[in-house]
Amino acid sequence: MSESKPAAMPKPVVVIYTDGACKGNPGRGGWGAWLSSAGHEKELWGGEASTTNNRMELTAPIEALASLKRSCKITIYTDSEYVRKGMTEWISGWQRRGWKTADGKPVKNVELWQRLEALCKLHEVQWRWVKGHAGDPGNERADALANRGVSGA
């Protein structure tokens, strides 16, 4: 008789909308993330007293991914081309060049990019851009959460 291995559990499918906000750049900032999976939802937000918009845009997906307890299939929607292109186009070149840009300057926010990349390796992540402030319900919700983070910073 042959033993059969138990079938692998399918990975949960999670949709995440993220956004960052800053009042002044640098200034008071906030990030927000709305996660949805199989009818369950989670809202996350936070802020910093002195930060930049790009740091908040990066912090939102970092915090969302860090909140997950197991490996998932994820689609992240962001209105930040900085974050989407950073993860889908620029990061491999930065790594090849020792975290330098194409013109040899140090990559800004390198510790956040490295943390985001490490978290993405734990999951199957797809990045999608969504136009900000254009009525997309998930983006509007993430924006409201980011603004909540600003007021609490």
Buried (B, 14 or more C-beta within 10 A) or exposed (E): EEEEEEEEEEEBEBBBBBBBBBBEEBBBBBBBBBBBBEEEEBEBBBBBEEBBBBBBBBBBBBBBBEEBEEEBBBBBBBBBEBBBEBBBEBBEEBBEEEBBEEEEEEBEBEEBBBBBBEBBEBBEBEBEBBEBEEEBEBBBBBBBBBBBBBEEB
